[in-house]
Amino acid sequence: MSIELKQEKNFSIVGIVVQIIFIISVAVFLISSTVLVYYQFFQIPKNTEELSKLHQFLILQKPEQEKKTEVEALAIQNKVDDFKVLYRNRAKLSKYFTHFEKWIHPQVYFSSFSIDANTRTADLKGYSSDFKPLIDQLEIIKKQPMIERYQVSDIKLAEKGGVSFSLSITSKSETIK
């Protein structure tokens, strides 16, 4: 007597669906990888080459006036860039002038003012109503922490009364940068 064992194959629906999804995802991955390789190595370099040729063709087709205008615009752009460099690296005197206004005695005025940013020296020609305001002005300047040294010269009585003088002020390095 023989006993036959029959194995039943139970395929569950969930297992079949998982296998189908896996096969489909592998197929999608292979197709997308193939498309990526095709565009990356064949289509993009070909389009880049065509664009380069088209650009060269368009450059040759430009009118002569447009070429001259581009050259002039490039020259102007270079000058503007040079000005920006000079402007950024210039000596900044605004700090100096705001402090200088506070140092002036009310009875003293200056008729000329020149400044050399390299030596940090300001040369002034001034006028005072008398010697007393001039002495007071020098005391004010002497007490300023921004002043390195000063020198008064050409002190003389003015024609209309009062005192004319020349003043040279050298500032500390942090004042003019």
Helices and strands as residue ranges (DSSP letters): H 13-38, I 39-43, H 44-61, H 64-88, H 94-103, E 108-116, E 121-128, H 131-142, E 147-157, E 163-171
